[in-house]
């Protein structure tokens, strides 16, 4: 799943089918238009939601926040529920893109995980506009056998030096490194490697990270925010800097394929970025009542757990933990222990001037010029 692939076949058959029966034919069709990250939900959950409520789900996907932001700021997107990440949620709230949640219509908000809601409040003070869907970390995915073969058994793997140090990166070049095409994730994630705060807004700090990435650019096969999942699962690359759940999905695919690829995920010891993807309702949503019904359904513990079990990301729903598969709940790459949680940082949105500066920095990294 890209954080989060498209399950196009399954979803198309499921979501585009007309509701059967004379009552459905006579009554106005109820619809909720959802825009979410690709590979980020259990299709059976959507099916059960429609069966129970009679609300048809039209489900579209994206694989970066910029696409979502552009659509919402242009207005009249037609979407009822969207799933922005933290800093983009913050910026879109300031732009007036969302309507406040009518919490009386979402009684299952009682199941939110207080610690996660508290961290999400960095972007949405008071949790007025959004509720967490999934959360995770940005770290390092590894083809453990291939990486150890090239780096040596004694080389630490749980460090950003693995990809930021030219010596290490060049040893991995022949089997390949891929990284997210997402400066808003990579730069804050890697700032702790230099003893800097993940939420630093100093241009010199950001330039330090992108200068390092530019130096290892020749060892990076591709910057992409979803293709690394299958590449890692197939053994086509050694290392991927990506989202925790994506790497765990790659691990699952490799195990199912029985191809001998052992995939691992590490949170670098220097620290890493904790991110949140949250449900929100656009201000001009055409079906606000259906949007609230959809969010309420997704916040049922059994539904939240089903999604976590399918996509291998941690849910912002606390009671759902009891229903999560033991191998997922016990995986520190998905549900970190308290000591690791203390090393995880959040980052707030860049102002417009800094965003333009970062875009220039990132263009230089991506193009190698």
Residue frames relative to the residue before (quaternion, step in Angstrom):
aa qw qx qy qz dx dy dz
X 1.0000 0.0000 0.0000 0.0000 0.00 0.00 0.00
X 0.3582 -0.6254 0.5858 0.3708 3.61 -0.82 0.64
X 0.6965 -0.3655 0.2314 0.5725 3.58 -0.82 0.56
X 0.9537 0.0032 -0.0631 0.2940 1.62 -0.10 0.90
X 0.4225 -0.8391 0.2796 -0.1978 5.98 5.55 0.69
X 0.1741 -0.8752 0.4512 0.0096 2.87 0.44 0.88
X 0.2703 -0.7279 0.6134 0.1445 3.53 -1.00 0.92
X 0.0054 0.8810 -0.4731 -0.0025 3.48 1.00 0.96
X 0.6733 0.5200 -0.3201 0.4170 3.55 0.80 -0.99
X 0.6974 0.4744 -0.2770 0.4603 3.52 0.79 -1.04
X 0.7003 0.4704 -0.2872 0.4537 3.56 0.85 -0.94
X 0.6283 0.5455 -0.3533 0.4276 3.58 0.97 -0.79
X 0.6752 0.4870 -0.2956 0.4686 3.54 0.90 -0.95
X 0.7006 0.4935 -0.2606 0.4446 3.50 1.00 -0.89
X 0.7996 0.3852 -0.1762 0.4257 3.53 0.69 -1.11
X 0.7085 0.4620 -0.2733 0.4581 3.57 1.11 -0.54
X 0.4955 0.6621 -0.4332 0.3584 3.57 1.26 -0.15
X 0.4464 -0.6913 0.4887 0.2898 3.62 -0.87 0.85
X 0.5255 -0.6116 0.4816 0.3434 3.56 -1.16 0.57
X 0.3774 -0.7520 0.5018 0.2006 3.55 -0.90 0.97
X 0.6795 0.5327 -0.3597 0.3539 3.53 -1.35 0.21
X 0.5954 -0.6072 0.3982 0.3439 3.57 -1.10 0.65
X 0.6166 0.5531 -0.3671 0.4232 3.60 1.01 -0.71
X 0.6579 0.5034 -0.3092 0.4670 3.56 0.98 -0.85
X 0.6453 0.5305 -0.3246 0.4436 3.57 1.04 -0.74
X 0.7087 0.4695 -0.2615 0.4570 3.57 1.05 -0.77
X 0.7089 0.4501 -0.2627 0.4753 3.58 0.98 -0.86
X 0.5765 -0.5539 0.4497 0.3983 3.59 -1.15 0.49
X 0.4798 -0.6863 0.4708 0.2778 3.54 -0.91 0.92
X 0.2532 -0.7498 0.5940 0.1440 3.55 -0.91 0.94
X 0.0396 -0.8133 0.5778 -0.0550 3.55 -0.83 1.06
X 0.0524 -0.7388 0.6652 0.0945 3.53 -1.26 0.49
X 0.2274 -0.7802 0.5743 0.0990 3.56 -0.77 1.11
X 0.0848 -0.8293 0.5519 -0.0237 3.55 -0.44 1.28
X 0.0917 -0.7692 0.6317 0.0301 3.55 -1.00 0.92
X 0.1080 0.8202 -0.5385 0.1600 3.55 -0.32 1.29
X 0.6508 -0.4677 0.4081 0.4372 3.54 -1.31 0.15
X 0.5408 -0.6255 0.4470 0.3414 3.57 -1.12 0.63
X 0.8371 0.1503 -0.1490 0.5045 3.55 -1.22 0.66
X 0.5176 0.6913 -0.3560 0.3572 3.56 0.95 0.77
X 0.7498 0.2870 -0.2047 0.5599 3.59 1.15 0.47
X 0.4722 -0.6388 0.5227 0.3092 3.56 -1.19 0.55
X 0.4364 -0.7203 0.4645 0.2739 3.64 -0.54 1.07
X 0.6060 0.5699 -0.3621 0.4205 3.60 1.09 -0.61
X 0.5914 0.5651 -0.3615 0.4475 3.57 1.16 -0.57
X 0.6494 0.5056 -0.3109 0.4753 3.56 0.99 -0.83
X 0.6339 0.5307 -0.3233 0.4603 3.55 1.02 -0.82
X 0.6938 0.4723 -0.2870 0.4618 3.59 0.84 -0.92
X 0.5998 0.5532 -0.3598 0.4524 3.60 1.10 -0.65
X 0.6786 0.4829 -0.2914 0.4705 3.58 0.89 -0.90
X 0.6403 0.5292 -0.3291 0.4490 3.58 0.96 -0.81
X 0.7134 0.4628 -0.2639 0.4553 3.55 0.92 -0.87
X 0.8077 0.3261 -0.1409 0.4705 3.57 0.85 -0.96
X 0.3998 -0.7046 0.4872 0.3262 3.58 1.16 -0.52
X 0.5398 0.6145 -0.4009 0.4126 3.59 1.28 0.11
X 0.3324 -0.7454 0.5508 0.1748 3.54 -0.69 1.12
X 0.2514 -0.7613 0.5818 0.1369 3.58 -0.99 0.88
X 0.1043 -0.7368 0.6654 0.0596 3.54 -0.85 1.05
X 0.0815 -0.8602 0.5001 -0.0569 3.52 -0.28 1.35
X 0.0117 -0.7860 0.6169 -0.0374 3.57 -0.62 1.20
X 0.2229 -0.7986 0.5496 0.1028 3.57 -1.17 0.54
X 0.1073 -0.7505 0.6486 0.0682 3.51 -1.36 0.43
X 0.2558 -0.7837 0.5358 0.1825 3.60 -1.21 0.19
X 0.7664 0.1800 -0.2530 0.5623 3.57 1.11 0.66
X 0.6200 -0.6067 0.3760 0.3257 3.52 -1.17 0.72
X 0.5827 0.6096 -0.3762 0.3838 3.58 1.10 -0.65
X 0.6217 0.5400 -0.3398 0.4543 3.58 1.05 -0.76
X 0.6622 0.4990 -0.2958 0.4743 3.55 0.91 -0.95
X 0.6624 0.5212 -0.3135 0.4373 3.58 0.84 -0.94
X 0.6442 0.5312 -0.3205 0.4472 3.58 0.94 -0.89
X 0.6700 0.5015 -0.2980 0.4591 3.58 0.91 -0.91
X 0.6989 0.4752 -0.2882 0.4501 3.58 0.85 -0.89
X 0.6761 0.4863 -0.3080 0.4599 3.58 0.94 -0.78
X 0.6102 0.5385 -0.3505 0.4635 3.59 1.18 -0.51
X 0.3987 -0.7390 0.4553 0.2960 3.59 1.21 -0.51
X 0.8259 0.2157 -0.1820 0.4881 3.54 -1.30 0.45
X 0.1521 0.8176 -0.5365 0.1436 3.55 0.89 0.92
X 0.4109 -0.7128 0.4673 0.3235 3.57 1.14 -0.62
X 0.5927 0.5896 -0.3679 0.4071 3.59 1.24 -0.13
X 0.3326 -0.7515 0.5474 0.1579 3.51 -1.20 0.75
X 0.7767 0.1013 -0.0509 0.6196 3.58 1.14 -0.67
X 0.0023 0.7807 -0.6243 0.0271 3.56 -0.89 0.97
X 0.2963 -0.7813 0.5368 0.1163 3.57 -1.24 0.48
X 0.0241 0.8333 -0.5509 0.0394 3.63 0.44 1.15
X 0.4557 -0.6451 0.5368 0.2966 3.55 -1.29 0.42
X 0.8091 -0.4087 0.1673 0.3878 3.52 -1.28 0.61
X 0.7594 0.3710 -0.2502 0.4723 3.65 0.38 -1.09
X 0.6422 0.5030 -0.3293 0.4755 3.59 1.08 -0.65
X 0.5820 0.5468 -0.3630 0.4801 3.58 1.10 -0.65
X 0.6568 0.5243 -0.3045 0.4484 3.57 0.88 -0.96
X 0.6942 0.4785 -0.2813 0.4583 3.57 0.84 -0.97
X 0.6783 0.4919 -0.2920 0.4611 3.57 0.98 -0.84
X 0.5816 0.5467 -0.3726 0.4732 3.59 1.13 -0.55
X 0.6702 0.5010 -0.2964 0.4604 3.57 0.89 -0.93
X 0.6781 0.4817 -0.2818 0.4784 3.57 1.15 -0.65
X 0.4893 -0.6894 0.4147 0.3368 3.59 1.27 -0.03
X 0.3560 0.7850 -0.4493 0.2348 3.58 1.20 0.50
X 0.7643 0.3576 -0.1853 0.5037 3.60 1.17 -0.47
X 0.3600 -0.6742 0.5907 0.2589 3.53 -1.33 0.35
X 0.5601 -0.5920 0.4377 0.3799 3.62 -1.03 0.61
X 0.5054 -0.6197 0.4994 0.3334 3.54 -1.13 0.64
X 0.3163 -0.6907 0.6131 0.2169 3.54 -1.06 0.80
X 0.2440 -0.8410 0.4638 0.1341 3.55 0.16 1.32
X 0.5588 0.5938 -0.3925 0.4255 3.58 1.19 -0.34
X 0.6906 0.4470 -0.2672 0.5019 3.58 1.22 -0.47
X 0.7099 0.3660 -0.2403 0.5516 3.57 1.30 0.03
X 0.0577 -0.8513 0.5207 0.0288 3.61 0.55 1.11
X 0.6306 0.5548 -0.3430 0.4206 3.59 1.12 -0.52
X 0.4031 0.6738 -0.4971 0.3694 3.57 1.26 0.25
X 0.4982 0.6536 -0.4192 0.3858 3.57 1.25 -0.24
X 0.6871 0.4983 -0.2756 0.4513 3.59 1.22 -0.45
X 0.3976 0.7248 -0.4956 0.2665 3.62 1.16 0.09
X 0.4647 -0.6500 0.5316 0.2811 3.55 -1.20 0.64
X 0.4326 -0.7514 0.4183 0.2707 3.61 -0.31 1.16
X 0.6566 0.5099 -0.3325 0.4454 3.61 0.89 -0.83
X 0.6708 0.4818 -0.2991 0.4779 3.58 0.97 -0.86
X 0.6343 0.5157 -0.3337 0.4695 3.60 0.97 -0.79
X 0.6382 0.5385 -0.3212 0.4467 3.55 1.04 -0.78
X 0.6746 0.4683 -0.2941 0.4890 3.57 0.98 -0.78
X 0.6216 0.5353 -0.3385 0.4610 3.58 1.07 -0.72
X 0.5957 0.5938 -0.3512 0.4114 3.57 1.14 -0.62
X 0.4490 0.6566 -0.4550 0.4003 3.59 1.28 -0.11
X 0.7560 0.3572 -0.1707 0.5213 3.56 1.07 -0.83
X 0.7805 0.1840 -0.0655 0.5939 3.56 1.13 -0.70
X 0.2033 -0.8237 0.5151 0.1223 3.60 0.31 1.23
X 0.8172 0.1860 -0.1732 0.5173 3.53 -0.81 1.07
X 0.3515 -0.7544 0.4835 0.2711 3.59 1.31 0.01
X 0.1877 0.8299 -0.4952 0.1756 3.53 0.97 0.98
X 0.8171 0.3167 -0.1166 0.4675 3.56 0.85 -1.00
X 0.8220 0.2151 -0.0510 0.5248 3.59 1.09 -0.55
X 0.1427 -0.7416 0.6465 0.1077 3.53 -1.35 0.40
X 0.5171 -0.6724 0.4279 0.3120 3.57 -0.88 0.93
X 0.2751 -0.7310 0.6070 0.1468 3.52 -1.10 0.89
X 0.7722 -0.1175 0.1199 0.6127 3.55 0.72 -1.14
X 0.0779 -0.7699 0.6284 0.0788 3.54 -1.28 0.37
X 0.0719 0.8007 -0.5910 0.0666 3.52 -1.21 0.40
X 0.4884 -0.6432 0.5068 0.3016 3.52 -1.29 -0.38
X 0.3450 -0.6725 0.6034 0.2542 3.51 -1.35 0.29
X 0.1701 0.8039 -0.5428 0.1738 3.56 -0.52 1.17
X 0.6511 -0.5272 0.4055 0.3655 3.54 -1.22 -0.56
X 0.1733 -0.7542 0.6280 0.0827 3.53 -0.88 1.05
X 0.1178 -0.8303 0.5446 0.0005 3.54 -0.93 0.92
X 0.2885 -0.6155 0.6957 0.2322 3.46 -1.34 0.58
X 0.3108 -0.8329 0.4186 0.1858 3.53 0.17 1.36
X 0.6669 0.5107 -0.3139 0.4426 3.59 0.88 -0.86
X 0.6938 0.4752 -0.2765 0.4651 3.56 0.85 -0.99
X 0.6580 0.5122 -0.3177 0.4515 3.58 0.97 -0.82
X 0.6740 0.4907 -0.3013 0.4628 3.58 0.89 -0.91
X 0.6106 0.5652 -0.3474 0.4326 3.57 1.05 -0.75
X 0.7414 0.4202 -0.2204 0.4745 3.57 0.97 -0.87
X 0.7537 0.4051 -0.2078 0.4740 3.57 1.03 -0.74
X 0.4944 -0.6317 0.4481 0.3946 3.56 1.18 -0.53
X 0.6074 -0.6207 0.3685 0.3318 3.53 -1.06 0.83
X 0.7241 0.4680 -0.2588 0.4356 3.59 1.03 -0.67
X 0.5183 0.6547 -0.4147 0.3617 3.61 1.24 -0.08
X 0.4250 -0.6995 0.5017 0.2801 3.62 -0.73 0.98
X 0.2693 -0.7752 0.5550 0.1358 3.55 -0.99 0.87
X 0.6668 0.5205 -0.2962 0.4435 3.59 1.20 -0.46
X 0.5843 0.5539 -0.3810 0.4546 3.56 0.79 1.02
X 0.5441 -0.6222 0.4566 0.3291 3.55 -1.13 0.69
X 0.5063 0.6519 -0.4235 0.3734 3.61 1.22 -0.34
X 0.5204 0.6606 -0.3966 0.3682 3.54 1.19 -0.53
X 0.8017 0.2402 -0.1125 0.5356 3.57 0.99 -0.84
X 0.6890 0.4815 -0.2929 0.4557 3.61 1.16 -0.38
X 0.6372 0.4949 -0.3257 0.4929 3.57 1.23 -0.37
X 0.4580 -0.7160 0.4431 0.2850 3.63 -0.56 1.08
X 0.6112 0.5649 -0.3559 0.4251 3.61 1.04 -0.71
X 0.6954 0.4500 -0.2708 0.4905 3.58 0.88 -0.94
X 0.6583 0.5256 -0.3184 0.4348 3.57 0.89 -0.94
X 0.6673 0.5055 -0.3138 0.4480 3.59 0.94 -0.81
X 0.6130 0.5361 -0.3529 0.4607 3.61 1.11 -0.58
X 0.7114 0.4389 -0.2441 0.4916 3.57 1.18 -0.57
X 0.4333 0.7520 -0.4296 0.2493 3.56 1.29 -0.27
X 0.6800 0.5204 -0.3184 0.4067 3.60 0.84 -0.90
X 0.7420 0.3549 -0.2385 0.5163 3.60 1.07 -0.59
X 0.5782 -0.6919 0.3050 0.3065 3.54 1.29 -0.02
X 0.1075 -0.7446 0.6573 0.0450 3.49 -1.15 0.88
X 0.0474 -0.7579 0.6482 0.0558 3.55 -1.11 0.72
X 0.1046 -0.7908 0.6014 0.0459 3.56 -1.15 0.68
X 0.6388 -0.5143 0.4181 0.3907 3.51 -1.27 0.46
X 0.3162 -0.6889 0.6117 0.2262 3.54 -1.15 0.65
X 0.5029 0.6384 -0.3847 0.4377 3.52 0.70 1.16
X 0.1968 -0.8163 0.5299 0.1187 3.61 0.03 1.20
X 0.6215 0.5535 -0.3575 0.4237 3.60 1.08 -0.60
X 0.6737 0.4264 -0.2936 0.5274 3.60 1.27 -0.27
X 0.7127 0.4878 -0.2799 0.4193 3.56 0.77 -1.01
X 0.6903 0.4999 -0.3112 0.4204 3.59 0.73 -0.99
X 0.6948 0.4401 -0.3066 0.4791 3.66 0.72 -0.87
X 0.6176 0.5605 -0.3468 0.4291 3.59 1.06 -0.72
X 0.7680 0.4044 -0.1909 0.4584 3.55 0.93 -0.94
X 0.4649 0.6892 -0.4467 0.3306 3.61 1.19 -0.23
X 0.6416 0.5272 -0.3542 0.4301 3.67 0.92 -0.69
X 0.5399 0.6176 -0.4075 0.4012 3.61 1.17 -0.38
X 0.7334 0.3596 -0.2051 0.5392 3.58 1.24 -0.46
X 0.5845 -0.6076 0.3568 0.4024 3.54 1.25 0.42
X 0.5351 0.6284 -0.3875 0.4105 3.57 1.25 0.40
X 0.5508 -0.6180 0.4480 0.3377 3.56 -1.20 0.49
X 0.5559 -0.6368 0.4265 0.3217 3.55 -1.00 0.87
X 0.7278 0.4175 -0.2368 0.4899 3.57 1.10 -0.63
X 0.2972 0.7713 -0.5143 0.2288 3.59 1.19 0.37
X 0.2018 -0.7734 0.5911 0.1084 3.55 -1.03 0.84
X 0.4317 0.7000 -0.4614 0.3327 3.59 1.29 0.21
X 0.4692 -0.7023 0.4612 0.2718 3.56 -0.72 1.05
X 0.6201 0.5474 -0.3501 0.4396 3.59 1.04 -0.71
X 0.6344 0.5283 -0.3307 0.4572 3.58 1.04 -0.74
X 0.6643 0.4971 -0.3018 0.4696 3.56 0.92 -0.89
X 0.6452 0.5236 -0.3167 0.4574 3.56 1.01 -0.81
X 0.5940 0.5693 -0.3682 0.4330 3.60 1.07 -0.64
X 0.6688 0.4825 -0.2971 0.4812 3.58 0.97 -0.83
X 0.7131 0.4503 -0.2855 0.4551 3.60 0.77 -0.94
X 0.5803 0.5502 -0.3818 0.4634 3.61 1.12 -0.48
X 0.6544 0.5025 -0.3087 0.4732 3.57 1.00 -0.83
X 0.6508 0.5042 -0.3133 0.4735 3.57 1.00 -0.80
X 0.6168 0.5444 -0.3424 0.4537 3.58 1.04 -0.74
X 0.6647 0.5180 -0.3043 0.4440 3.59 1.00 -0.82
X 0.7356 0.3616 -0.2348 0.5225 3.62 1.10 -0.56
X 0.3232 0.7968 -0.4674 0.2055 3.57 1.33 0.04
X 0.6524 0.5462 -0.3213 0.4157 3.61 0.98 -0.77
X 0.6751 0.4733 -0.2919 0.4848 3.58 1.20 -0.41
X 0.6130 0.5515 -0.3436 0.4495 3.58 1.28 -0.23
X 0.3678 -0.7612 0.4958 0.1986 3.54 -0.57 1.17
X 0.8025 -0.1323 0.1320 0.5666 3.58 0.93 -0.85
X 0.2589 -0.6943 0.6437 0.1915 3.50 -1.30 0.57
X 0.2818 0.7358 -0.5654 0.2438 3.57 -0.51 1.18
X 0.3960 -0.7739 0.4548 0.1935 3.55 -0.94 0.86
X 0.7764 0.2665 -0.2183 0.5277 3.61 1.16 0.33
X 0.6104 0.6036 -0.3681 0.3572 3.63 0.99 -0.71
X 0.5736 0.6192 -0.3819 0.3764 3.58 1.12 -0.50
X 0.5458 0.6326 -0.4052 0.3710 3.60 1.12 -0.50
X 0.7379 0.3948 -0.2313 0.4961 3.57 0.68 -1.07
X 0.6080 0.5553 -0.3580 0.4403 3.59 1.06 -0.70
X 0.6629 0.4860 -0.2995 0.4843 3.57 0.99 -0.81
X 0.6564 0.5204 -0.3084 0.4508 3.58 0.95 -0.88
X 0.7042 0.4678 -0.2584 0.4674 3.59 1.03 -0.78
X 0.4602 -0.6641 0.4627 0.3649 3.57 1.21 -0.40
X 0.4056 0.7325 -0.4588 0.2974 3.58 1.23 0.39
X 0.7703 0.1876 -0.1251 0.5965 3.59 1.24 -0.36
X 0.4965 -0.6532 0.4922 0.2908 3.56 -1.31 0.38
X 0.8236 0.0943 0.0409 0.5578 3.53 0.90 -1.03
X 0.0204 -0.7645 0.6439 0.0247 3.53 -1.15 0.71
X 0.2207 -0.7117 0.6471 0.1614 3.55 -0.98 0.87
X 0.2761 0.7813 -0.4978 0.2560 3.55 -0.31 1.25
X 0.7083 -0.4534 0.3531 0.4100 3.49 -1.37 -0.26
X 0.6387 -0.5892 0.3458 0.3541 3.55 -0.98 0.91
X 0.7157 0.4630 -0.2710 0.4471 3.58 0.72 -1.03
X 0.6017 0.5565 -0.3567 0.4484 3.59 1.09 -0.67
X 0.6674 0.4935 -0.3022 0.4688 3.56 0.93 -0.91
X 0.6549 0.4987 -0.3191 0.4696 3.58 0.99 -0.77
X 0.6027 0.5274 -0.3551 0.4823 3.59 1.14 -0.51
X 0.6180 0.5314 -0.3355 0.4723 3.56 1.06 -0.77
X 0.6264 0.5362 -0.3270 0.4617 3.57 1.00 -0.83
X 0.6650 0.5087 -0.2984 0.4583 3.56 0.93 -0.94
X 0.6549 0.5112 -0.3135 0.4599 3.59 0.97 -0.85
X 0.6477 0.5128 -0.3219 0.4626 3.59 0.97 -0.82
X 0.6554 0.5047 -0.3135 0.4663 3.59 0.97 -0.82
X 0.6594 0.5019 -0.3117 0.4650 3.58 0.99 -0.79
X 0.6765 0.4833 -0.2821 0.4788 3.57 1.09 -0.73
X 0.2303 -0.8003 0.5140 0.2059 3.60 1.26 -0.43
X 0.3295 0.7847 -0.4590 0.2551 3.55 1.00 0.91
X 0.5726 -0.6377 0.3638 0.3647 3.56 1.26 0.20
X 0.5355 0.6058 -0.4171 0.4151 3.61 1.26 0.11
X 0.1696 -0.7803 0.5974 0.0740 3.55 -0.74 1.12
X 0.1218 -0.8149 0.5661 0.0237 3.56 -0.41 1.26
X 0.0319 -0.7929 0.6085 0.0031 3.56 -0.99 0.89
X 0.2113 -0.7572 0.6036 0.1327 3.55 -1.27 0.38
X 0.0336 -0.7998 0.5993 0.0029 3.57 -0.94 0.91
X 0.3080 -0.6811 0.6317 0.2055 3.49 -1.27 0.65
X 0.4436 -0.7283 0.4398 0.2817 3.63 -0.42 1.12
X 0.5640 -0.6452 0.4129 0.3084 3.53 -1.02 0.91
X 0.6167 0.5651 -0.3536 0.4186 3.60 1.13 -0.53
X 0.6301 -0.4818 0.3491 0.4989 3.55 1.24 -0.50
X 0.0852 -0.7933 0.6025 0.0226 3.54 -1.23 0.42
X 0.5718 -0.6043 0.4514 0.3227 3.50 -1.36 0.24
X 0.2249 -0.7264 0.6358 0.1325 3.51 -1.06 0.86
X 0.0800 -0.8174 0.5701 0.0204 3.58 -0.74 1.00
X 0.2069 -0.7640 0.6038 0.0944 3.54 -1.30 0.46
X 0.1266 -0.7455 0.6490 0.0833 3.54 -1.06 0.82
X 0.0704 -0.8549 0.5124 -0.0418 3.54 -0.49 1.22
X 0.4751 -0.6356 0.5301 0.2989 3.55 -1.16 0.69
X 0.1121 0.7634 -0.6315 0.0762 3.56 -1.01 0.88
X 0.3404 -0.7364 0.5559 0.1813 3.56 -1.23 0.56
X 0.4329 -0.7038 0.4919 0.2745 3.63 -0.63 1.05
X 0.6203 -0.5811 0.3854 0.3592 3.55 -1.10 0.74
X 0.7716 0.3219 -0.1716 0.5211 3.59 1.02 -0.79
X 0.1964 0.8044 -0.5353 0.1668 3.60 1.13 0.57
X 0.3979 -0.7480 0.4752 0.2373 3.62 -0.71 0.99
X 0.7823 0.2330 -0.1249 0.5641 3.61 1.17 -0.47
X 0.0452 -0.8580 0.5117 0.0058 3.56 0.61 1.15
X 0.6307 0.5334 -0.3476 0.4438 3.61 0.98 -0.74
X 0.6668 0.4872 -0.2930 0.4818 3.57 0.98 -0.86
X 0.6023 0.5576 -0.3522 0.4496 3.57 1.10 -0.68
X 0.6626 0.4892 -0.3096 0.4752 3.58 0.91 -0.87
X 0.6367 0.5243 -0.3300 0.4593 3.59 1.00 -0.77
X 0.6422 0.5265 -0.3178 0.4576 3.58 1.01 -0.81
X 0.6750 0.4856 -0.2988 0.4683 3.59 0.86 -0.96
X 0.6383 0.5296 -0.3312 0.4500 3.58 0.95 -0.82
X 0.6491 0.5110 -0.3144 0.4676 3.58 0.99 -0.83
X 0.6717 0.5078 -0.2984 0.4493 3.58 0.94 -0.88
X 0.6769 0.4880 -0.2882 0.4696 3.58 1.21 -0.48
X 0.4163 0.6525 -0.5099 0.3753 3.60 1.18 0.24
X 0.5496 -0.6477 0.3975 0.3470 3.64 -0.79 0.85
X 0.6810 0.4879 -0.3075 0.4512 3.59 0.90 -0.86
X 0.6444 0.5023 -0.3172 0.4816 3.59 1.12 -0.64
X 0.6428 0.5171 -0.3179 0.4672 3.57 0.95 -0.87
X 0.6580 0.5021 -0.3088 0.4686 3.58 0.99 -0.82
X 0.6210 0.5405 -0.3442 0.4513 3.60 1.01 -0.76
X 0.6606 0.4938 -0.3101 0.4730 3.58 0.98 -0.80
X 0.6430 0.5083 -0.3237 0.4726 3.59 0.97 -0.81
X 0.6623 0.5053 -0.3098 0.4582 3.60 0.91 -0.83
X 0.6764 0.4886 -0.2879 0.4699 3.57 1.14 -0.60
X 0.8136 0.3013 -0.1351 0.4786 3.59 0.83 -0.95
X 0.3722 -0.7637 0.4576 0.2623 3.62 1.28 -0.18
X 0.5188 0.5543 -0.4729 0.4472 3.56 0.94 0.95
X 0.5236 -0.6310 0.4707 0.3256 3.55 -1.17 0.59
X 0.3586 -0.7335 0.5451 0.1905 3.54 -1.02 0.89
X 0.4559 -0.6687 0.5174 0.2780 3.54 -1.23 0.55
X 0.5379 0.6037 -0.3822 0.4474 3.55 1.33 0.33
X 0.3702 -0.7825 0.4558 0.2073 3.59 -0.41 1.19
X 0.6961 0.4575 -0.3142 0.4554 3.69 0.72 -0.88
X 0.5513 0.6273 -0.3948 0.3831 3.61 1.17 -0.47
X 0.5319 0.6489 -0.4098 0.3578 3.60 1.14 -0.55
X 0.6454 0.5437 -0.3256 0.4264 3.60 1.02 -0.75
X 0.7258 0.4199 -0.2174 0.4996 3.57 1.25 -0.49
X 0.5066 0.6428 -0.4202 0.3918 3.57 1.30 0.02
X 0.5848 -0.5897 0.4252 0.3597 3.58 -1.05 0.78
X 0.5754 -0.6299 0.3951 0.3406 3.61 -0.91 0.88
X 0.6660 0.5136 -0.3188 0.4372 3.58 0.96 -0.79
X 0.6493 0.4704 -0.3133 0.5089 3.60 1.23 -0.39
X 0.6720 0.4990 -0.2949 0.4609 3.56 0.87 -0.97
X 0.7291 0.4338 -0.2321 0.4757 3.57 1.04 -0.78
X 0.5457 0.6052 -0.4060 0.4137 3.58 1.25 0.04
X 0.3568 -0.7731 0.4782 0.2152 3.63 -0.46 1.14
X 0.5785 0.5712 -0.3822 0.4393 3.58 1.24 -0.21
X 0.7029 0.4029 -0.2511 0.5298 3.58 1.26 -0.38
X 0.7720 0.0989 -0.0366 0.6269 3.55 0.91 -0.99
X 0.1936 -0.8265 0.5174 0.1084 3.62 0.12 1.26
X 0.5131 -0.6112 0.4922 0.3476 3.55 -1.21 0.50
X 0.7203 -0.4744 0.2866 0.4172 3.55 -1.28 0.30
X 0.6280 0.5378 -0.3468 0.4430 3.60 0.99 -0.75
X 0.6666 0.4852 -0.2975 0.4814 3.57 0.98 -0.84
X 0.6044 0.5667 -0.3570 0.4314 3.58 1.02 -0.77
X 0.6486 0.5307 -0.3186 0.4429 3.57 1.05 -0.72
X 0.6707 0.4720 -0.2948 0.4904 3.60 1.23 -0.38
X 0.5911 0.5728 -0.3623 0.4372 3.57 1.27 -0.03
X 0.1738 -0.8011 0.5699 0.0568 3.53 -0.94 0.96
X 0.2760 -0.6997 0.6198 0.2238 3.52 -1.35 0.26
X 0.1937 -0.7710 0.5934 0.1260 3.56 -1.22 0.44
X 0.3332 -0.7414 0.5509 0.1895 3.54 -1.05 0.78
X 0.6977 -0.5092 0.3180 0.3910 3.54 -1.30 0.39
X 0.4443 -0.6452 0.5542 0.2812 3.53 -1.25 0.61
X 0.4778 -0.6218 0.5144 0.3471 3.56 -1.14 0.51
X 0.7203 -0.4756 0.2814 0.4194 3.58 -1.24 0.37
X 0.6518 0.5189 -0.3205 0.4507 3.58 0.96 -0.83
X 0.6711 0.4782 -0.2936 0.4845 3.58 0.95 -0.85
X 0.6071 0.5542 -0.3542 0.4459 3.58 1.04 -0.72
X 0.6572 0.4953 -0.3126 0.4744 3.60 0.94 -0.82
X 0.6286 0.5326 -0.3262 0.4635 3.57 1.04 -0.79
X 0.6670 0.4949 -0.2966 0.4714 3.59 0.91 -0.93
X 0.6129 0.5492 -0.3503 0.4473 3.59 1.02 -0.74
X 0.6487 0.4963 -0.3162 0.4826 3.59 1.00 -0.77
X 0.6395 0.5192 -0.3286 0.4621 3.59 0.95 -0.83
X 0.6970 0.4884 -0.2776 0.4455 3.54 0.88 -0.97
X 0.5970 0.5525 -0.3617 0.4555 3.60 1.05 -0.67
X 0.6401 0.5185 -0.3218 0.4668 3.58 1.01 -0.79
X 0.6542 0.5027 -0.3178 0.4672 3.61 0.96 -0.83
X 0.7036 0.4926 -0.2816 0.4278 3.58 0.76 -1.03
X 0.7478 0.4022 -0.2165 0.4817 3.56 0.91 -0.89
X 0.3785 -0.7349 0.4837 0.2877 3.58 1.18 -0.47
X 0.6503 0.4943 -0.3184 0.4809 3.57 1.24 0.37
